[in-house]
Amino acid sequence: MKLMIASDVHGSAYYCRLLKERFLEEKADKMLLLGDLLYHGARNPLPREYNTLQVAEILNSLKEYILCVRGNCDSDVDGMVLEFPIEADFCLLAAGKRTLIAAHGHKTPAILKKQDVLLNGHFHVPAYEQRDDCIYVNCGSVSIPKENSPHSYLLFENDAFIWKDVETGSPFRREVLR
């Protein structure tokens, strides 16, 4: 299965449209959203083309493909305009002998095991690192990247993670699970 992973759209219709274009180009089977979809958050600047209702419309057009976890900026009201579930704090996905544990990043699930892969957004910086309790992977941010990283999303297929620039679709990092 080819999985597109993205986080931190923060209400940007501009970057959400690009994300949808990349999803269709990539021909991914599912899109896993790691939260912070509509609201920009009190500590973030307004992203480009801030339009929460338009973002909801774009994402709803892909609802049959979307898996989603809740971010710290997502609220109960967001669930009233989005046509897919956003209430879960985390979800588990089988990846061969490993488990992918998807969470936004503001809360860490207490169920991590040694070879699990923790997928996060929240920090807006792409990352891949071996930690004592898991492999930590961050997809970066679609609309408000930090630390000079690109506006990004992540692909997961055949035990490989590929980070791509949402504006160009160009890859900028690749890591393989061992």
N, CA, C and O of each residue as an XYZ file, in Angstrom:
712
protein
N       0.837     -1.181      0.000
C       0.000      0.000      0.000
C       0.882      1.245      0.000
O       1.881      1.321      0.715
N       0.495      2.200     -0.805
C       1.185      3.493     -0.857
C       0.391      4.480     -0.013
O      -0.789      4.727     -0.259
N       1.062      5.036      0.984
C       0.422      5.927      1.946
C       1.045      7.309      1.846
O       2.265      7.454      1.930
N       0.199      8.337      1.664
C       0.660      9.730      1.724
C       0.352     10.231      3.127
O      -0.763     10.069      3.622
N       1.350     10.842      3.767
C       1.221     11.319      5.142
C       1.466     12.826      5.140
O       2.461     13.302      4.594
N       0.549     13.566      5.757
C       0.680     15.029      5.783
C       0.125     15.567      7.097
O      -0.693     14.921      7.752
N       0.577     16.743      7.464
C       0.141     17.354      8.711
C       0.183     18.867      8.603
O       0.853     19.429      7.738
N      -0.540     19.506      9.490
C      -0.432     20.946      9.697
C      -0.764     21.765      8.453
O       0.033     22.584      7.995
N      -1.958     21.523      7.922
C      -2.484     22.332      6.813
C      -2.855     23.716      7.341
O      -2.692     24.711      6.636
N      -3.343     23.783      8.555
C      -3.641     25.041      9.256
C      -4.504     26.013      8.452
O      -4.288     27.224      8.503
N      -5.469     25.494      7.721
C      -6.431     26.359      7.038
C      -5.978     26.976      5.740
O      -6.669     27.844      5.207
N      -4.832     26.561      5.205
C      -4.326     27.140      3.959
C      -4.968     26.455      2.749
O      -4.638     25.313      2.429
N      -5.874     27.149      2.090
C      -6.508     26.602      0.890
C      -5.475     26.412     -0.218
O      -5.553     25.451     -0.983
N      -4.517     27.320     -0.304
C      -3.476     27.227     -1.327
C      -2.702     25.920     -1.202
O      -2.585     25.173     -2.174
N      -2.175     25.641     -0.014
C      -1.368     24.436      0.166
C      -2.225     23.170      0.202
O      -1.752     22.092     -0.155
N      -3.455     23.294      0.621
C      -4.353     22.138      0.600
C      -4.668     21.718     -0.839
O      -4.723     20.525     -1.137
N      -4.874     22.689     -1.726
C      -5.076     22.366     -3.152
C      -3.856     21.649     -3.721
O      -3.992     20.669     -4.453
N      -2.665     22.139     -3.381
C      -1.434     21.483     -3.840
C      -1.325     20.069     -3.281
O      -0.921     19.146     -3.988
N      -1.685     19.903     -2.015
C      -1.643     18.573     -1.408
C      -2.570     17.612     -2.150
O      -2.203     16.465     -2.404
N      -3.757     18.074     -2.495
C      -4.687     17.233     -3.251
C      -4.100     16.887     -4.627
O      -4.177     15.740     -5.065
N      -3.520     17.869     -5.297
C      -2.888     17.612     -6.604
C      -1.804     16.549     -6.475
O      -1.737     15.629     -7.290
N      -0.956     16.670     -5.453
C       0.125     15.700     -5.264
C      -0.443     14.316     -4.944
O       0.078     13.309     -5.421
N      -1.499     14.261     -4.146
C      -2.124     12.975     -3.818
C      -2.598     12.275     -5.094
O      -2.374     11.078     -5.273
N      -3.246     13.022     -5.965
C      -3.739     12.433     -7.214
C      -2.576     12.035     -8.127
O      -2.621     10.984     -8.767
N      -1.540     12.869     -8.189
C      -0.351     12.537     -8.998
C       0.378     11.304     -8.469
O       0.827     10.464     -9.248
N       0.494     11.197     -7.157
C       1.218     10.091     -6.537
C       0.456      8.765     -6.661
O       1.040      7.687     -6.557
N      -0.859      8.869     -6.885
C      -1.717      7.679     -6.941
C      -1.589      6.848     -5.654
O      -1.507      5.620     -5.694
N      -1.574      7.541     -4.534
C      -1.510      6.873     -3.233
C      -2.843      6.203     -2.943
O      -3.891      6.635     -3.423
N      -2.784      5.136     -2.143
C      -4.005      4.419     -1.774
C      -4.786      5.157     -0.696
O      -6.016      5.183     -0.722
N      -4.072      5.756      0.248
C      -4.696      6.474      1.365
C      -3.891      7.730      1.676
O      -2.698      7.817      1.384
N      -4.582      8.705      2.278
C      -3.936      9.897      2.802
C      -4.131      9.891      4.318
O      -5.261      9.909      4.807
N      -3.032      9.866      5.048
C      -3.062      9.903      6.504
C      -2.760     11.327      6.944
O      -1.653     11.824      6.739
N      -3.745     11.981      7.549
C      -3.583     13.356      8.015
C      -3.321     13.335      9.518
O      -4.069     12.722     10.279
N      -2.252     14.011      9.937
C      -1.829     13.992     11.335
C      -2.249     15.247     12.092
O      -1.539     15.700     12.989
N      -3.392     15.804     11.735
C      -3.984     16.871     12.522
C      -3.623     18.288     12.131
O      -2.814     18.534     11.237
N      -4.260     19.214     12.841
C      -4.166     20.657     12.619
C      -4.549     21.005     11.182
O      -3.742     21.509     10.401
N      -5.790     20.721     10.871
C      -6.276     20.854      9.503
C      -6.824     22.239      9.183
O      -6.456     22.818      8.161
N      -7.692     22.782     10.028
C      -8.421     24.000      9.665
C      -7.912     25.264     10.347
O      -7.731     26.282      9.679
N      -7.678     25.230     11.637
C      -7.326     26.439     12.389
C      -5.814     26.654     12.373
O      -5.049     25.692     12.438
N      -5.384     27.907     12.285
C      -3.953     28.204     12.197
C      -3.238     28.159     13.545
O      -2.016     28.011     13.584
N      -3.963     28.281     14.634
C      -3.348     28.244     15.960
C      -2.884     29.622     16.394
O      -2.467     30.437     15.571
N      -2.956     29.870     17.664
C      -2.645     31.196     18.213
C      -1.173     31.576     18.080
O      -0.842     32.762     18.074
N      -0.274     30.576     17.973
C       1.163     30.877     17.904
C       1.692     30.926     16.473
O       2.864     31.233     16.254
N       0.836     30.627     15.505
C       1.273     30.602     14.107
C       0.744     31.818     13.347
O      -0.326     32.337     13.668
N       1.486     32.267     12.352
C       0.950     33.331     11.491
C      -0.150     32.757     10.602
O      -0.250     31.542     10.433
N      -0.965     33.628     10.042
C      -1.959     33.155      9.081
C      -1.228     32.592      7.863
O      -0.349     33.253      7.311
N      -1.585     31.379      7.441
C      -0.929     30.816      6.262
C      -1.502     31.405      4.977
O      -2.521     32.095      4.990
N      -0.840     31.125      3.896
C      -1.254     31.610      2.570
C      -2.671     31.146      2.248
O      -3.000     29.971      2.413
N      -3.509     32.080      1.786
C      -4.913     31.821      1.424
C      -5.664     31.100      2.546
O      -6.246     30.036      2.340
N      -5.636     31.693      3.710
C      -6.333     31.128      4.873
C      -7.836     31.120      4.611
O      -8.459     32.178      4.520
N      -8.418     29.927      4.490
C      -9.842     29.783      4.213
C     -10.273     28.401      4.693
O     -10.200     27.423      3.949
N     -10.717     28.334      5.929
C     -11.024     27.046      6.549
C     -12.144     26.289      5.837
O     -12.080     25.065      5.720
N     -13.161     26.995      5.364
C     -14.262     26.304      4.681
C     -13.815     25.729      3.340
O     -14.270     24.658      2.939
N     -12.934     26.430      2.655
C     -12.413     25.907      1.393
C     -11.521     24.685      1.644
O     -11.562     23.723      0.876
N     -10.727     24.717      2.701
C      -9.910     23.556      3.062
C     -10.811     22.363      3.366
O     -10.534     21.248      2.924
N     -11.890     22.591      4.119
C     -12.827     21.507      4.420
C     -13.414     20.930      3.127
O     -13.536     19.713      2.985
N     -13.770     21.791      2.205
C     -14.329     21.343      0.920
C     -13.315     20.492      0.144
O     -13.670     19.448     -0.404
N     -12.072     20.932      0.099
C     -11.022     20.196     -0.623
C     -10.811     18.826      0.025
O     -10.777     17.808     -0.667
N     -10.670     18.803      1.343
C     -10.441     17.535      2.030
C     -11.659     16.618      1.932
O     -11.511     15.407      1.765
N     -12.846     17.180      2.035
C     -14.061     16.363      1.914
C     -14.157     15.687      0.545
O     -14.746     14.613      0.427
N     -13.587     16.304     -0.482
C     -13.616     15.690     -1.813
C     -12.754     14.422     -1.869
O     -12.858     13.632     -2.808
N     -11.896     14.237     -0.843
C     -11.035     13.047     -0.760
C     -11.419     12.129      0.399
O     -10.657     11.227      0.749
N     -12.581     12.345      0.993
C     -12.947     11.677      2.246
C     -12.845     10.158      2.194
O     -12.556      9.536      3.217
N     -13.068      9.551      1.057
C     -13.007      8.089      0.979
C     -11.579      7.564      1.106
O     -11.378      6.371      1.337
N     -10.592      8.437      0.960
C      -9.185      8.042      1.036
C      -8.515      8.434      2.345
O      -7.400      7.995      2.626
N      -9.187      9.261      3.152
C      -8.530      9.893      4.305
C      -8.667      9.087      5.587
O      -9.743      8.616      5.953
N      -7.508      8.950      6.260
C      -7.428      8.506      7.648
C      -6.902      9.721      8.399
O      -6.069     10.455      7.868
N      -7.370      9.946      9.623
C      -7.000     11.193     10.285
C      -6.919     11.033     11.794
O      -7.692     10.288     12.396
N      -5.970     11.743     12.396
C      -5.911     11.884     13.848
C      -6.041     13.360     14.189
O      -5.814     14.236     13.354
N      -6.403     13.604     15.403
C      -6.676     14.964     15.870
C      -5.392     15.686     16.291
O      -4.523     15.107     16.944
N      -5.293     16.947     15.910
C      -4.178     17.784     16.331
C      -4.575     18.705     17.462
O      -5.749     18.778     17.823
N      -3.618     19.401     18.020
C      -3.914     20.305     19.132
C      -4.727     21.523     18.707
O      -5.337     22.167     19.560
N      -4.756     21.862     17.420
C      -5.567     22.987     16.939
C      -6.927     22.546     16.387
O      -7.721     23.390     15.971
N      -7.202     21.253     16.376
C      -8.488     20.752     15.871
C      -9.523     20.780     16.995
O      -9.207     20.502     18.152
N     -10.762     21.118     16.639
C     -11.805     21.241     17.653
C     -13.035     20.423     17.268
O     -13.125     19.894     16.160
N     -13.959     20.331     18.186
C     -15.209     19.610     17.919
C     -15.961     20.233     16.748
O     -16.602     19.523     15.974
N     -15.887     21.541     16.617
C     -16.577     22.235     15.531
C     -16.017     21.809     14.174
O     -16.762     21.724     13.197
N     -14.720     21.542     14.107
C     -14.106     21.100     12.847
C     -14.771     19.822     12.354
O     -14.970     19.642     11.152
N     -15.112     18.940     13.279
C     -15.777     17.695     12.925
C     -17.162     17.897     12.328
O     -17.716     16.981     11.720
N     -17.714     19.072     12.496
C     -19.040     19.360     11.929
C     -18.960     19.754     10.461
O     -19.961     19.655      9.752
N     -17.807     20.194      9.985
C     -17.666     20.565      8.577
C     -16.848     19.544      7.787
O     -16.902     19.524      6.557
N     -16.096     18.702      8.486
C     -15.326     17.657      7.816
C     -16.153     16.375      7.769
O     -16.793     16.008      8.755
N     -16.140     15.709      6.643
C     -16.988     14.532      6.430
C     -16.227     13.222      6.637
O     -16.566     12.199      6.043
N     -15.204     13.263      7.476
C     -14.446     12.070      7.854
C     -14.073     12.246      9.320
O     -13.984     13.376      9.799
N     -13.855     11.155     10.034
C     -13.568     11.258     11.471
C     -12.222     11.931     11.752
O     -11.222     11.657     11.088
N     -12.221     12.822     12.758
C     -10.980     13.493     13.170
C     -10.771     13.419     14.683
O      -9.882     14.086     15.211
N     -11.569     12.625     15.382
C     -11.563     12.648     16.838
C     -10.479     11.809     17.496
O     -10.165     12.043     18.663
N      -9.897     10.843     16.798
C      -8.937      9.925     17.411
C      -7.620     10.632     17.733
O      -7.117     11.424     16.936
N      -7.072     10.333     18.912
C      -5.772     10.896     19.283
C      -4.627     10.189     18.563
O      -3.571     10.784     18.346
N      -4.828      8.927     18.192
C      -3.822      8.193     17.435
C      -4.482      7.037     16.698
O      -5.615      6.666     17.005
N      -3.782      6.473     15.735
C      -4.255      5.265     15.064
C      -3.068      4.349     14.808
O      -1.922      4.793     14.743
N      -3.360      3.083     14.666
C      -2.351      2.057     14.441
C      -2.525      1.484     13.046
O      -3.642      1.184     12.624
N      -1.414      1.332     12.328
C      -1.431      0.745     10.999
C      -0.355     -0.331     10.941
O       0.771     -0.113     11.389
N      -0.703     -1.492     10.390
C       0.269     -2.568     10.231
C       1.169     -2.264      9.043
O       0.698     -1.837      7.989
N       2.470     -2.486      9.222
C       3.449     -2.300      8.148
C       4.427     -3.466      8.226
O       5.530     -3.328      8.755
N       4.020     -4.597      7.703
C       4.842     -5.788      7.804
C       4.959     -6.208      9.251
O       3.947     -6.426      9.916
N       6.193     -6.326      9.755
C       6.431     -6.735     11.141
C       6.360     -5.560     12.111
O       6.478     -5.740     13.323
N       6.169     -4.380     11.584
C       6.145     -3.178     12.417
C       4.727     -2.618     12.529
O       3.831     -2.957     11.756
N       4.569     -1.759     13.511
C       3.326     -1.005     13.654
C       3.646      0.473     13.476
O       4.552      1.004     14.120
N       2.897      1.130     12.600
C       2.989      2.577     12.472
C       1.979      3.160     13.450
O       0.797      2.821     13.396
N       2.424      4.019     14.325
C       1.541      4.679     15.280
C       1.482      6.146     14.888
O       2.459      6.881     15.030
N       0.333      6.556     14.396
C       0.149      7.922     13.920
C      -0.492      8.764     15.011
O      -1.540      8.407     15.549
N       0.142      9.877     15.332
C      -0.382     10.824     16.314
C       0.075     12.212     15.878
O       1.045     12.343     15.132
N      -0.610     13.228     16.332
C      -0.220     14.577     15.920
C       1.172     14.932     16.424
O       2.005     15.423     15.662
N       1.425     14.686     17.703
C       2.747     14.986     18.263
C       2.696     15.767     19.558
O       3.696     15.853     20.271
N       1.543     16.338     19.872
C       1.436     17.074     21.133
C       1.180     16.135     22.308
O       1.317     16.537     23.463
N       0.810     14.885     22.021
C       0.657     13.820     23.016
C       1.345     12.588     22.443
O       1.195     12.285     21.259
N       2.095     11.880     23.273
C       2.750     10.656     22.800
C       1.994      9.448     23.344
O       1.828      9.314     24.557
N       1.533      8.566     22.451
C       0.844      7.360     22.924
C       1.760      6.523     23.812
O       2.949      6.390     23.522
N       1.224      5.964     24.879
C       2.012      5.201     25.844
C       2.218      3.754     25.413
O       2.710      2.946     26.201
N       1.856      3.412     24.188
C       1.899      2.013     23.753
C       3.094      1.673     22.884
O       3.121      0.599     22.283
N       4.075      2.542     22.796
C       5.219      2.332     21.906
C       6.039      1.110     22.301
O       6.316      0.870     23.476
N       6.415      0.347     21.280
C       7.327     -0.785     21.465
C       8.584     -0.517     20.651
O       8.586      0.356     19.783
N       9.638     -1.249     20.919
C      10.972     -1.016     20.364
C      11.006     -0.783     18.853
O      11.658      0.164     18.412
N      10.344     -1.590     18.053
C      10.429     -1.470     16.595
C       9.261     -0.703     15.973
O       9.132     -0.654     14.750
N       8.409     -0.103     16.813
C       7.304      0.690     16.280
C       7.827      1.959     15.620
O       8.922      2.436     15.916
N       7.013      2.486     14.719
C       7.333      3.740     14.049
C       6.305      4.771     14.502
O       5.108      4.600     14.271
N       6.764      5.829     15.140
C       5.888      6.910     15.584
C       5.879      7.989     14.518
O       6.905      8.616     14.252
N       4.720      8.205     13.906
C       4.537      9.241     12.885
C       3.941     10.471     13.536
O       2.907     10.385     14.200
N       4.578     11.607     13.356
C       4.108     12.866     13.939
C       4.134     13.997     12.933
O       4.803     13.927     11.901
N       3.394     15.036     13.258
C       3.467     16.338     12.629
C       3.857     17.291     13.752
O       4.913     17.127     14.364
N       3.025     18.274     14.027
C       3.073     19.183     15.166
C       4.309     20.087     15.228
O       4.168     21.286     15.467
N       5.497     19.555     15.022
C       6.712     20.354     15.166
C       7.104     21.063     13.866
O       7.974     21.933     13.867
N       6.451     20.683     12.751
C       6.626     21.360     11.461
C       8.027     21.200     10.871
O       8.436     22.000     10.030
N       8.758     20.183     11.299
C      10.122     19.946     10.814
C      10.265     18.469     10.429
O      10.073     17.596     11.275
N      10.597     18.179      9.175
C      10.795     16.780      8.768
C      11.909     16.130      9.601
O      12.939     16.747      9.874
N      11.677     14.867      9.999
C      12.678     14.171     10.824
C      12.553     12.664     10.672
O      11.484     12.136     10.366
N      13.672     11.986     10.894
C      13.739     10.532     10.971
C      14.871     10.208     11.927
O      16.027     10.530     11.652
N      14.552      9.575     13.046
C      15.608      9.238     13.997
C      15.241      8.009     14.809
O      14.079      7.785     15.149
N      16.255      7.226     15.107
C      16.088      6.071     15.982
C      16.118      6.566     17.416
O      17.062      7.237     17.834
N      15.100      6.237     18.150
C      15.058      6.581     19.569
C      15.068      5.284     20.362
O      14.918      4.201     19.797
N      15.244      5.401     21.671
C      15.275      4.201     22.512
C      13.999      3.383     22.398
O      14.038      2.153     22.378
N      12.865      4.076     22.323
C      11.587      3.369     22.366
C      10.913      3.199     21.007
O       9.873      2.544     20.934
N      11.463      3.764     19.925
C      10.803      3.672     18.618
C      11.656      4.343     17.540
O      12.731      4.880     17.806
N      11.141      4.292     16.337
C      11.691      5.101     15.246
C      10.753      6.292     15.106
O       9.551      6.119     14.907
N      11.290      7.477     15.207
C      10.501      8.711     15.146
C      10.571      9.287     13.736
O      11.652      9.488     13.182
N       9.389      9.550     13.167
C       9.296     10.117     11.823
C       8.350     11.310     11.861
O       7.221     11.202     12.338
N       8.819     12.450     11.355
C       7.963     13.628     11.262
C       7.855     14.018      9.795
O       8.860     14.121      9.092
N       6.622     14.233      9.343
C       6.381     14.553      7.932
C       6.610     16.022      7.606
O       6.580     16.401      6.436
N       6.838     16.860      8.620
C       6.962     18.288      8.384
C       5.587     18.935      8.327
O       4.615     18.373      8.831
N       5.500     20.102      7.723
C       4.240     20.844      7.646
C       3.900     21.190      6.201
O       4.757     21.596      5.415
N       2.628     21.016      5.880
C       2.154     21.384      4.552
C       2.214     22.895      4.362
O       2.670     23.365      3.320
N       1.760     23.666      5.357
C       1.595     25.107      5.123
C       2.489     26.043      5.938
O       2.724     27.176      5.517
N       2.989     25.602      7.090
C       3.792     26.490      7.932
C       5.057     25.749      8.380
O       5.201     25.436      9.562
N       5.970     25.468      7.447
C       7.187     24.749      7.835
C       8.090     25.609      8.715
O       8.043     26.838      8.672
N       8.905     24.935      9.508
C       9.830     25.644     10.393
C      11.259     25.181     10.136
O      11.489     24.174      9.466
N      12.215     25.932     10.678
C      13.651     25.650     10.564
C      14.095     25.524      9.102
O      14.884     24.646      8.755
N      13.579     26.405      8.266
C      13.941     26.470      6.845
C      13.653     25.189      6.066
O      14.282     24.936      5.039
N      12.714     24.386      6.541
C      12.339     23.181      5.802
C      11.281     23.540      4.756
O      10.596     24.554      4.890
N      11.148     22.716      3.720
C      10.144     23.005      2.689
C       8.730     22.663      3.157
O       8.546     21.928      4.128
N       7.752     23.198      2.465
C       6.359     22.793      2.655
C       6.315     21.333      2.211
O       6.582     21.036      1.046
N       5.983     20.417      3.124
C       6.237     19.016      2.800
C       5.103     18.055      3.117
O       4.172     18.350      3.867
N       5.238     16.887      2.499
C       4.443     15.705      2.806
C       5.376     14.513      2.724
O       6.535     14.642      2.330
N       4.863     13.357      3.098
C       5.678     12.160      3.189
C       4.967     11.014      2.497
O       3.750     10.875      2.620
N       5.712     10.191      1.770
C       5.176      8.966      1.191
C       5.779      7.782      1.919
O       6.957      7.798      2.276
N       4.968      6.750      2.141
C       5.461      5.511      2.725
C       5.010      4.370      1.837
O       3.817      4.170      1.609
N       5.999      3.615      1.332
C       5.712      2.464      0.479
C       6.917      1.533      0.507
O       8.061      1.982      0.427
N       6.653      0.232      0.621
C       7.732     -0.770      0.622
C       8.819     -0.460      1.639
O      10.007     -0.541      1.325
N       8.423     -0.109      2.851
C       9.338      0.201      3.960
C      10.217      1.424      3.730
O      11.209      1.608      4.435
N       9.874      2.255      2.766
C      10.657      3.475      2.508
C       9.805      4.713      2.779
O       8.629      4.771      2.420
N      10.423      5.692      3.414
C       9.821      7.008      3.614
C      10.484      7.973      2.642
O      11.710      8.028      2.556
N       9.681      8.727      1.915
C      10.200      9.731      0.990
C       9.503     11.052      1.284
O       8.286     11.170      1.136
N      10.294     12.054      1.705
C       9.766     13.387      1.953
C       9.775     14.140      0.633
O      10.741     14.079     -0.127
N       8.672     14.859      0.370
C       8.575     15.622     -0.869
C       8.079     17.033     -0.593
O       7.351     17.287      0.367
N       8.495     17.931     -1.457
C       8.072     19.327     -1.415
C       6.667     19.401     -2.009
O       6.456     18.977     -3.145
N       5.713     19.930     -1.261
C       4.330     19.970     -1.739
C       4.160     20.929     -2.916
O       3.231     20.777     -3.709
N       5.048     21.914     -3.035
C       4.934     22.865     -4.140
C       5.403     22.275     -5.469
O       4.854     22.606     -6.519
N       6.401     21.415     -5.431
C       6.974     20.884     -6.676
C       6.789     19.380     -6.849
O       6.875     18.871     -7.966
N       6.540     18.676     -5.769
C       6.492     17.216     -5.820
C       7.872     16.588     -5.825
O       7.993     15.369     -5.950
N       8.908     17.390     -5.694
C      10.291     16.891     -5.734
C      10.684     16.270     -4.400
O      10.400     16.836     -3.345
N      11.339     15.106     -4.439
C      11.814     14.489     -3.200
C      13.024     15.228     -2.637
O      13.843     15.746     -3.396
N      13.141     15.280     -1.314
C      14.321     15.911     -0.720
C      14.961     15.053      0.366
O      16.005     15.420      0.906
N      14.352     13.920      0.690
C      14.947     13.001      1.674
C      14.326     11.629      1.516
O      13.154     11.508      1.159
N      15.115     10.587      1.783
C      14.618      9.207      1.702
C      15.264      8.407      2.821
O      16.471      8.500      3.041
N      14.458      7.621      3.530
C      14.943      6.733      4.581
C      14.232      5.393      4.440
O      13.038      5.346      4.142
N      14.965      4.305      4.656
C      14.395      2.960      4.573
C      14.413      2.319      5.952
O      15.426      2.356      6.650
N      13.289      1.734      6.339
C      13.228      1.007      7.613
C      14.126     -0.212      7.530
O      14.104     -0.930      6.530
N      14.902     -0.451      8.550
C      15.773     -1.630      8.582
C      15.334     -2.567      9.660
O      15.943     -3.621      9.847
